Amino acid sequence: MSLSERPGFLRLKGGESILSSFRQALVARRIASFRISAETCVEFEPESFQQLAGIAAFYNTEGFYYLYISSADHTSKCLAIMRCER
């Protein structure tokens, strides 16, 4: 994570999957309300369908929603939602 590589921006380097219990690239904020509004701006150029970047709403590691950008193929991006309820 870096605030100095590109002044005015937060740069995160990829880690493991959002489902992993190990090394993830994640910045989090605890929310204490049932109703919230959140937004983000993401610059991301995925090179494969295995690379994801986005914004997540976590209850815990077994319950969350993840709105993410990935690669549909080698030339275009796609926007998708992942829901985890274990």
C-alpha atoms as an extended CHARMM CRD file, in Angstrom:
* protein
*
        86  EXT
         1         1  MET       CA              0.0000000000        0.0000000000        0.0000000000  PROA      1               0.0000000000
         2         2  SER       CA              1.3710000000        3.4260000000       -0.9210000000  PROA      2               0.0000000000
         3         3  LEU       CA              0.2250000000        7.0420000000       -0.7150000000  PROA      3               0.0000000000
         4         4  SER       CA              3.4910000000        8.3760000000       -2.1670000000  PROA      4               0.0000000000
         5         5  GLU       CA              3.9070000000        6.4420000000       -5.4590000000  PROA      5               0.0000000000
         6         6  ARG       CA              1.1630000000        8.5910000000       -6.9920000000  PROA      6               0.0000000000
         7         7  PRO       CA              0.3730000000       11.6540000000       -4.8540000000  PROA      7               0.0000000000
         8         8  GLY       CA             -3.3430000000       12.0910000000       -4.1460000000  PROA      8               0.0000000000
         9         9  PHE       CA             -4.0830000000        8.3840000000       -4.7240000000  PROA      9               0.0000000000
        10        10  LEU       CA             -3.9820000000        5.1950000000       -2.6510000000  PROA      10              0.0000000000
        11        11  ARG       CA             -2.1600000000        2.4050000000       -4.5090000000  PROA      11              0.0000000000
        12        12  LEU       CA             -2.7910000000       -1.2010000000       -3.5150000000  PROA      12              0.0000000000
        13        13  LYS       CA             -0.8170000000       -4.1560000000       -4.8660000000  PROA      13              0.0000000000
        14        14  GLY       CA             -2.6980000000       -7.3960000000       -5.4100000000  PROA      14              0.0000000000
        15        15  GLY       CA             -2.8490000000      -10.1710000000       -2.8700000000  PROA      15              0.0000000000
        16        16  GLU       CA             -4.8390000000      -13.3490000000       -2.4600000000  PROA      16              0.0000000000
        17        17  SER       CA             -8.5410000000      -13.8750000000       -3.1600000000  PROA      17              0.0000000000
        18        18  ILE       CA            -11.2190000000      -12.0940000000       -1.1390000000  PROA      18              0.0000000000
        19        19  LEU       CA            -12.1460000000      -15.5850000000        0.1370000000  PROA      19              0.0000000000
        20        20  SER       CA             -8.6250000000      -16.1610000000        1.4930000000  PROA      20              0.0000000000
        21        21  SER       CA             -7.7990000000      -15.9330000000        5.2140000000  PROA      21              0.0000000000
        22        22  PHE       CA             -4.2490000000      -14.8860000000        4.3850000000  PROA      22              0.0000000000
        23        23  ARG       CA             -2.5730000000      -11.9950000000        2.4930000000  PROA      23              0.0000000000
        24        24  GLN       CA             -5.2110000000       -9.7560000000        0.9120000000  PROA      24              0.0000000000
        25        25  ALA       CA             -4.9570000000       -6.1810000000       -0.3670000000  PROA      25              0.0000000000
        26        26  LEU       CA             -7.7270000000       -4.5720000000        1.6680000000  PROA      26              0.0000000000
        27        27  VAL       CA             -8.5140000000       -1.2280000000        3.2840000000  PROA      27              0.0000000000
        28        28  ALA       CA            -11.4690000000       -1.4370000000        5.6750000000  PROA      28              0.0000000000
        29        29  ARG       CA            -13.7340000000        0.8340000000        7.6870000000  PROA      29              0.0000000000
        30        30  ARG       CA            -16.2080000000       -0.3480000000       10.3080000000  PROA      30              0.0000000000
        31        31  ILE       CA            -19.7690000000        0.8010000000        9.6310000000  PROA      31              0.0000000000
        32        32  ALA       CA            -22.1210000000        1.2320000000       12.6120000000  PROA      32              0.0000000000
        33        33  SER       CA            -25.3650000000        1.8060000000       10.7020000000  PROA      33              0.0000000000
        34        34  PHE       CA            -27.7940000000       -0.3910000000        8.7960000000  PROA      34              0.0000000000
        35        35  ARG       CA            -28.1810000000        2.2010000000        6.0130000000  PROA      35              0.0000000000
        36        36  ILE       CA            -25.1030000000        3.5990000000        4.3160000000  PROA      36              0.0000000000
        37        37  SER       CA            -23.9780000000        5.0260000000        1.0100000000  PROA      37              0.0000000000
        38        38  ALA       CA            -20.4840000000        4.3170000000       -0.3170000000  PROA      38              0.0000000000
        39        39  GLU       CA            -18.6020000000        5.0770000000       -3.4980000000  PROA      39              0.0000000000
        40        40  THR       CA            -15.1330000000        4.6170000000       -4.8910000000  PROA      40              0.0000000000
        41        41  CYS       CA            -13.1450000000        5.3940000000       -8.0100000000  PROA      41              0.0000000000
        42        42  VAL       CA            -10.9520000000        2.5750000000       -9.3060000000  PROA      42              0.0000000000
        43        43  GLU       CA             -8.2460000000        2.5600000000      -11.9710000000  PROA      43              0.0000000000
        44        44  PHE       CA             -7.6020000000       -1.0800000000      -12.8060000000  PROA      44              0.0000000000
        45        45  GLU       CA             -6.4680000000       -2.9760000000      -15.8970000000  PROA      45              0.0000000000
        46        46  PRO       CA             -6.9880000000       -6.7090000000      -15.2630000000  PROA      46              0.0000000000
        47        47  GLU       CA             -4.8700000000       -9.0720000000      -17.3320000000  PROA      47              0.0000000000
        48        48  SER       CA             -6.9890000000      -12.1790000000      -16.6010000000  PROA      48              0.0000000000
        49        49  PHE       CA            -10.3400000000      -13.2200000000      -15.1490000000  PROA      49              0.0000000000
        50        50  GLN       CA             -8.4870000000      -14.1150000000      -11.9310000000  PROA      50              0.0000000000
        51        51  GLN       CA             -7.6340000000      -10.4640000000      -11.1990000000  PROA      51              0.0000000000
        52        52  LEU       CA            -10.3730000000       -8.5200000000       -9.3900000000  PROA      52              0.0000000000
        53        53  ALA       CA            -10.6740000000       -5.0320000000       -7.8640000000  PROA      53              0.0000000000
        54        54  GLY       CA            -13.6520000000       -3.3240000000       -6.2840000000  PROA      54              0.0000000000
        55        55  ILE       CA            -15.5800000000       -2.5020000000       -3.1290000000  PROA      55              0.0000000000
        56        56  ALA       CA            -16.9670000000       -4.9560000000       -0.5660000000  PROA      56              0.0000000000
        57        57  ALA       CA            -19.5360000000       -4.8930000000        2.2280000000  PROA      57              0.0000000000
        58        58  PHE       CA            -18.4890000000       -7.4480000000        4.8600000000  PROA      58              0.0000000000
        59        59  TYR       CA            -20.5320000000       -8.8660000000        7.7130000000  PROA      59              0.0000000000
        60        60  ASN       CA            -17.7480000000      -11.3770000000        8.3360000000  PROA      60              0.0000000000
        61        61  THR       CA            -15.5100000000      -13.6710000000        6.2630000000  PROA      61              0.0000000000
        62        62  GLU       CA            -18.4900000000      -15.9270000000        5.5760000000  PROA      62              0.0000000000
        63        63  GLY       CA            -21.0130000000      -13.2340000000        4.6720000000  PROA      63              0.0000000000
        64        64  PHE       CA            -20.3250000000      -10.3740000000        2.2820000000  PROA      64              0.0000000000
        65        65  TYR       CA            -21.1220000000       -8.6950000000       -1.0270000000  PROA      65              0.0000000000
        66        66  TYR       CA            -18.3410000000       -7.7200000000       -3.4370000000  PROA      66              0.0000000000
        67        67  LEU       CA            -18.8410000000       -5.4300000000       -6.4440000000  PROA      67              0.0000000000
        68        68  TYR       CA            -15.7880000000       -5.8930000000       -8.6410000000  PROA      68              0.0000000000
        69        69  ILE       CA            -14.1310000000       -5.2680000000      -11.9980000000  PROA      69              0.0000000000
        70        70  SER       CA            -12.4670000000       -8.1630000000      -13.8050000000  PROA      70              0.0000000000
        71        71  SER       CA            -11.5230000000       -9.2380000000      -17.3120000000  PROA      71              0.0000000000
        72        72  ALA       CA            -14.2320000000      -10.7040000000      -19.5360000000  PROA      72              0.0000000000
        73        73  ASP       CA            -11.5490000000      -11.6790000000      -22.0440000000  PROA      73              0.0000000000
        74        74  HSD       CA             -8.1350000000      -10.2720000000      -22.8770000000  PROA      74              0.0000000000
        75        75  THR       CA             -9.5800000000       -7.0930000000      -24.4130000000  PROA      75              0.0000000000
        76        76  SER       CA            -12.5270000000       -6.0050000000      -22.2500000000  PROA      76              0.0000000000
        77        77  LYS       CA            -13.5370000000       -5.5090000000      -18.6200000000  PROA      77              0.0000000000
        78        78  CYS       CA            -16.6820000000       -6.6690000000      -16.8490000000  PROA      78              0.0000000000
        79        79  LEU       CA            -18.4790000000       -5.5390000000      -13.7010000000  PROA      79              0.0000000000
        80        80  ALA       CA            -19.9190000000       -8.2560000000      -11.4460000000  PROA      80              0.0000000000
        81        81  ILE       CA            -21.2830000000       -8.8980000000       -7.9530000000  PROA      81              0.0000000000
        82        82  MET       CA            -20.1380000000      -11.7510000000       -5.7120000000  PROA      82              0.0000000000
        83        83  ARG       CA            -22.3200000000      -12.7920000000       -2.7680000000  PROA      83              0.0000000000
        84        84  CYS       CA            -20.9800000000      -15.1080000000       -0.0800000000  PROA      84              0.0000000000
        85        85  GLU       CA            -23.3450000000      -16.6680000000        2.4750000000  PROA      85              0.0000000000
        86        86  ARG       CA            -21.7910000000      -19.7330000000        4.0560000000  PROA      86              0.0000000000
